Amino acid sequence: ALQLNIFDAVTFHGYASTRQKVRLMNESGLFIFASRQEGFGLVLLEAMAAGLPIVARKLPVYEDFFIQGEHGRLVSNQDPERLADATVELLEDEQKMIDIQSTNTQAAQNFSWTTSVKRTEAVLSDVTNDNNKRYKV
């Protein structure tokens, strides 16, 4: 930030509690995530749940839930300039930002705890019913 002469325009929050993280996301207009590796991508889903358009590095872990262009932009891991370009592209397209906000809030609901529990219960119920039919338990 010092080298780029943007120190006065940038805040480095460091660790943020859950409450602080939610507040920060709710105050934001765009979520930029430059991590080079992720285990699941929960941070993107949290940002999507807050209705934030996403700009992030493209990682295989996001393929299960992220649709390029619909939820934001995923950019090549090898090209840091593309991250900045994708950010500017989104910020300059106000209608796209509005569309993504609504889409992301809805898409994140597919991964909520409530939805996950219901899906798990349905799978377990199906397996139990199949086993009962097979083995006449």
Secondary structure, DSSP 8 states (H G I E B T S, - for coil): -TTTT-GGG-----S--HHHHHHHHHT-S-EEE--S--SS-HHHHHHHHTT--EEEE--GGGGGT--TTTSEEEE-TT-HHHHHHHHHHHHH-HHHHHHHHHHHHHHHHTTSHHHHHHHHHHHHHHHHHHHHHHHT-
